[in-house]
Amino acid sequence: MKKKSKYGMPPPNNRMEFEHNMALIFEERLSKSKDEKAFANFIWAVGSELRRFKLLPNGRCNLLTINESLRLHGNSLKWMEMLPPPKIEE
C-alpha cells in the first residue's frame, strides 16, 4: 500500500502507473456493461472522452488524447482501490 499523502489522492509516480489507471477505466466499463443503469451512468461520465482516447503504434497511451476528466476518473479508481473497506455499523 502506498504511503498516505497529507494532500489526499497521490498522483501516479510514473507513466506505467498512469497507463494502469487508464486500464482500470476499461475494466470498469466491462464490469458495468451488465447493469444498464450503471453502464448509462458510466457512459454519461466518461463515454465521450473514451471515444477520443487513442493508442500509439507501440501500444502505449497517446497522452495528447487524454483529457482532465478521463485522467481524474482513472486516478480516482486507483485511489478507491487503496481505501480500506467500509465499516458497516449496526
C-alpha positions in Angstrom: 0.0 0.0 0.0 1.3 3.5 -0.9 2.2 5.9 1.8 -0.8 8.1 2.5 -0.4 11.7 1.3 -1.5 14.6 3.6 -3.0 16.2 0.4 -5.4 13.4 -0.4 -5.1 11.3 -3.6 -1.5 10.8 -4.6 -0.7 11.2 -8.4 0.9 8.3 -10.3 4.7 8.2 -9.9 5.5 7.2 -13.5 3.9 6.5 -16.9 3.4 2.9 -16.2 1.2 3.7 -13.2 -0.7 6.2 -15.2 -1.4 3.7 -18.0 -2.5 1.2 -15.4 -5.0 3.8 -14.1 -6.3 4.2 -17.7 -6.7 0.4 -18.0 -8.9 0.5 -14.8 -11.4 2.6 -16.7 -11.7 -0.1 -19.4 -12.1 -2.8 -16.8 -14.8 -0.7 -15.1 -16.6 -0.4 -18.5 -16.6 -4.2 -18.9 -17.8 -4.9 -15.4 -20.6 -2.3 -15.6 -21.8 -3.3 -19.1 -24.1 -5.9 -17.4 -26.0 -3.4 -15.3 -27.9 -1.0 -17.6 -28.2 1.9 -15.1 -24.6 1.7 -14.1 -23.5 1.5 -17.7 -25.6 4.5 -18.6 -24.0 6.5 -15.8 -20.5 5.4 -16.9 -21.2 6.5 -20.5 -22.6 9.8 -19.2 -19.4 10.4 -17.1 -16.6 9.4 -19.5 -18.1 7.9 -22.7 -17.2 10.8 -25.0 -13.7 11.0 -23.6 -13.2 7.3 -24.2 -14.1 7.7 -27.9 -11.3 10.3 -28.3 -8.8 8.1 -26.5 -6.1 6.6 -28.9 -3.2 4.3 -28.6 0.2 4.8 -30.2 1.5 2.2 -32.7 3.6 0.7 -30.0 0.5 0.1 -27.8 1.1 2.9 -25.3 -1.4 5.6 -24.5 -1.3 8.7 -26.5 -1.2 11.3 -23.7 -2.5 14.0 -26.0 -5.8 12.3 -26.3 -6.4 12.0 -22.6 -8.3 15.0 -21.1 -8.6 16.0 -17.5 -11.9 14.2 -16.9 -10.6 10.9 -18.0 -7.3 11.3 -16.1 -9.1 12.2 -12.9 -11.5 9.2 -13.3 -8.7 6.7 -13.7 -6.7 8.1 -10.9 -9.7 8.1 -8.6 -10.4 4.4 -9.4 -6.9 3.6 -8.3 -7.4 5.7 -5.1 -10.6 3.8 -4.3 -8.7 0.5 -4.5 -6.3 1.8 -1.8 -9.1 2.8 0.6 -10.0 0.4 3.4 -13.3 -1.4 3.1 -16.2 0.5 4.5 -17.3 -0.3 8.1 -21.0 -1.1 8.5 -22.2 -0.2 11.9 -25.5 -1.6 13.1 
